[in-house]
């Protein structure tokens, strides 16, 4: 799993200075011929001004404006203000419906649902190893009815005025599943997304595939055969280059490279999690650079922008309520006016109580999310 950009200079309209040419005294205009000459002269002056203005606008666009274009293009007009709710399907089937008022009060307008990946025996064993036998047995119970649970949650969200994002969840023991099985499952869920008017679809949560770049394009073509909403990549944390100076010049070079393998996606999605070895100050710098780095790639590949598909802090980290709230605030303040979607990691601020897993509420983090989602973004 897984910044503040300088204000972009706005080109001011430049009024070209047109020097008045001294005129030789003339006789007062006589009749229609004089009127025609006066009209022609006025039109000529207006035409000259217009041409000069157009040339200046072009020069500004190719000069100062062009240098900052990768930061100017992606000022979102509408933002996904979402929640990433892992383990949702393992709770009371009415959990989403009963919590809609709370989510909407916080300004959340989108819920990110996670369909089951293909499960193998090895995958179930992995679930048991990580979460315990009780949760593994719950997975077995849910597999036959999982599609209906997804449909019910989509309809509940839409009925209550929320948008829906949908993906296929992480694959336990991925080495036990062949690529065609994964592709087929993604295709099934994409068809479901189309049928039930899901607004945003991502193929797989944080995929780690052989030849990921090539597969990214292959699966996109497969998705677009059956789904016609917005499509985002849903990657893990951003690996920033350690051998480069991460400044505007570097990001500009990225943006001007030949198109890469995000071409065709509406958004590039990535996660951002505070790591155990990071201070909040280091995390702030990392978030800022990550956003700029991914925006440059989005421009290069013709995407609409970037989405932070999951953010918060790793559950292994012991933070105070204030520190956790600040970790969320960093992402929201750095992404303001630059990021097209934010999906908050539910485990960090809402109670989660499923077999083998319990997390309590964090009211201070809820306050930060509400302030940004209802007042700032």
N, C-alpha and C positions, 0 to 999 in steps of 0.2 A: 504494500500500500504506500501507498504513500500513507508583482510587487508594487512603492508609490512612484509612478512615472512622472517625469517633469511635465509641467503644463505645456501643452502643445501650442505653439504660436498660431494664432488664427489670422489668416491673411486679411488685411484691411483693404477695403476697396480703395484703389488709388485713382484720384482724379488727375488725369494728365494735364500738365500746364501747356496751354496753347497760346503762344505769343500773338498778340494782335499785330497785324501787318498794316502799317500806315496807308491810308487810302488817299488817292489823288482826288481833290475836290471835284465833284461831278455836278452836272445839271440835275435838277429834280427829275425823278423818273417821269417819263411821258408814256401814258397809255399802257397797253398790254405787254409790249416788248420789255419795258423797264420792270414791270411786275414779274415777268418770267425770269429775267436775269437775277433779280433779288432772291427769288425762291430757289433757284439753282445754287446760288452762292451759300444760302443757309443750309441746304441739304448737303452740300459739299463739306461744310464745317462739321455738321453732325456726323457725317460718315467718317471723317478723319478721326474725330474723338472716339467713335465706337471702335474703329480699327485699333487705335492705340490702346484702348482699354482692354480689348480682347487679347492683344499681344502681351500686355502686362500680366493679365490673369494667367495666361499660359506659362509665362516665365516664373511666376510665383508657384504655380502648380508643379513645375519641373524642378524648382529649386528648393526653398525652405520647406514647402508643403510635402514634396516628394521624400525628403529625408525622414520625416516623421510619420509617413503614411501608415506604417505598420501599427502605430498607436492610435491613429485617427479613424481608421476603418472600423475598428471593433468597439465603438461606443454602443452598447446594447440598447435597443429601444424597448425590449421586453425581456425580463429576466426570470429564469426558472428559480424559484425560491423553494427549495425542496428538502425532503428528509430521506435519508438512506436508512431504512429500518431492517437491519439484519435480524434473522430469527423470527420475523413477523408471523410466518405461517405456523409456527410451533405454539403460538399462544391461543387464547380464546378466539374462535372464528369471528367474533363480533368486536375484536380489539380495535380495528381501524374505525369502524362505525362509531363506537363509543368514545373514541378519542378525537374525532373530527373537530368538535368545537374548540378543543385545546390547541390543535394544530393550526386552525384558521385564526385563532386569537393571536398566535405567534407570527402570523403573516405568511405561513407556509401555503404555497399554491400548487405544489406538485408532490406526489408521493412516488418513490422509486421502488417498484416491486421486483422481486427476484424469483424467477421461475427455477424449479429444480434442474440441476444438470443431469446428464445420464449417470445412473449409479451402477456400479459393479460390486461384486462381493468385496473386493479389495477396498473400494470406496467406502462401503459401509463399515468395514473394519477400521478405516482411518477416522471416520466420524466417532466411532466408539472410543478409539484411542485418545482423541482430542477432547471430546465432550462427555464421554461416559456412555454406558449401555442404555440408560433410560432415554436419552435423546436419540440414540441410534434406533431403538425400538419405535420411537415416535416417527422417525423418518419412514420406516417401513410401513407404518399405519397410513401415512399421508400420501405415499407415492400413488396409489390407485385413484385418489380423489384430488390430487394436486391441481390438475387443470381447472376443475370447478372452483377451487379456492382462489386461483388467480383471477378467473372470470368474476367471481363475486366481489373481490377487492377492487378490480377495475371499475365495475359498475357502482360500487359504493362510493369510490372517489369521485367519479363523474357525476353521480346523483347529487353530491354535496358540493359541486363546483370546483373540484380539484382536478388538475391535469395529472396524467400518469406517464411515468417513464418505466420501461420494462427491459429486463436483461435476463440472461441465463447465468446462474450462480457459479461460483468457483467449483472446479471439478476436484473432488477428493481423489487422491491416487491417480493423477492424469495419465500416468504411464500405462494404466490398465484399460484405457479407452482409446479406440482408434479414431483417427481424424474424421472419417466419414460419419461415424456415430455422432460425434460432436456437431458436425455441420448439419446433419439431419435434424438434430434436436433444436439447433438455432433456427433452422427453417420452420419447424413446427411452431415455435414460439413467435416468430415473425408473422406467420399467418394469423395467429391468435391476436397479435397486436393490430393487424390490419382490420380484422373482423370487428374488433371492439374499440376501434378509433383511438388507440393509444397514441399520444402526441409525440413521444420520443422513444426510440428503440436503440439499444446497444447490443452488439452480438454476444459478448461474454464479459463477465466481470474479471478484470485484470488478467487477460490471457497471457500465457507464457507458452507459446507454440513454437515448434520448429519452423524456421523461416517465417517469423511473425509478419514481416513486411509484406511478403508475397501473399500469405494467408489473409492478411487484412483486406487486400483487394479482392481475393477470391470469394470470401464470405460476404463482402459488401454487395457484389454482383448477385449473389444468391438471395440476399435479403431483399434487394430492390426488385426482384422478380415477383415478390408477393406482398411487399409492404411499401407504402407511399407516404409515410410521415417523415419526420426528421430523424436522421441517424447520427449517432455520436459514437466515436471510439470511447472505450472505457478502460483506460490504462492505469497502471500503478503509479507510484511516486515518480517524480521527474529526476532522472539522472543527469545532473548538470555537468558539462565538460569541465574537468579540473585543470586542463592545460591551456585554457583560454581566458582572456580578460573579458568578463561578462558585462560589456558596455553597449551603448547604442550602435556603435560601428559594427560590433560582432553580430548583433541581432539583425542589423540591416543586411549584412552579408548572408545570413541564413535566409532571410525573406527573399533575396534575389537569386537564390539557387534554383536550378531546374526543379520542377514539381516532384514531390516525393510520394510515399504510399498512403498518405491521408487524403489524396485526391478523391472527390466524390462524397466524402463525409461532410455533413453539415457542421459538425463541431469535433474538436479534439478534446476528449475528456481525460482527466487525470486526477489522481488522489493526492492528498496532502495531509500527512500525519506528523505531529510532533514526536520526534524520536527520543529514546532514552538518553542519548549522548548529546542532545541539543539544548542550549539555553533558549529562553524565549527571544532574546535578542538575535541569536544565530538563526532561529527559526524564521523570524521576521525577514531577514535578508534572503534566506532561502526561498520563501514564498514569493517575494517580489521578483527575484531572478527567474524562478520557475514559470511564473505567469508570462513574463516578457519572452522567455525562450520559446514557450509553446505558442504564444501569439505570432511570433516570427514564422514559425512553421505553418500556422494556420493561414497566414497571408501567402506564403510560398505555394501552398497547395489549394488555394482558392476556397477555403472553408469560411463559414460565417463568423466563427470565433472559437472560444474555448469555454469549457465547462469544468468546474471542479466537482467531480462526480461523488466524492466522499471526502470529508475532512473532519478533523478533530485531533485526538491524541491516542496513541497506542494504549490498549487497555492494561498493558503491563506496567505503565508508568504511574507512579504515585504522585498525584498533584493535589494541591489545595483547590477548593472551589474557585478561588480567585484566579489561580494560575490556569485552570482549565478554561475559564471564561475568557482569559486573555488570549489563549491559543486560538480560540474560535474568532475572537475579535481581530486578530492579526490577519487572518485569511479574508475576512469580510472587508476590512479597511484597505488592504492591498488590492483586492479585486474590484472594488467599487469603480464603476464606469469603464471597466475593462473586460470583465468576465460575464459571460452570458447565462451562467447558471451556477448555483451553489447548492450542494446537497449535504446537509449536516448529519453527522454520524450519531444516530439515535442513542446508542449505548452510553455516550458521554454525558447525556443530559436528561433522558427520560428513563423511568424505571423499566427494567427488563427482568422478567421472572419466568424462566422456562427451565425444564429439567437440566440441572447441572450448571446453570448460568443465572446469576443475579447481579443487577446493577441498580443503584439507587438514583433518584432524581438529583439534578444539579440546578438549583433555581437561579443561581447567578449566570450560568451559561444560557439558560432560557431567556433571561432578561436581555442579554447581549443579542441573541438571535432575534428576539421580538423587536428590539430597537432598530436594528438594521433592516429587517424584512418589512417593517411597517412604516418607518420614518425616513430611512436613508437611501436604500436601493431603489 
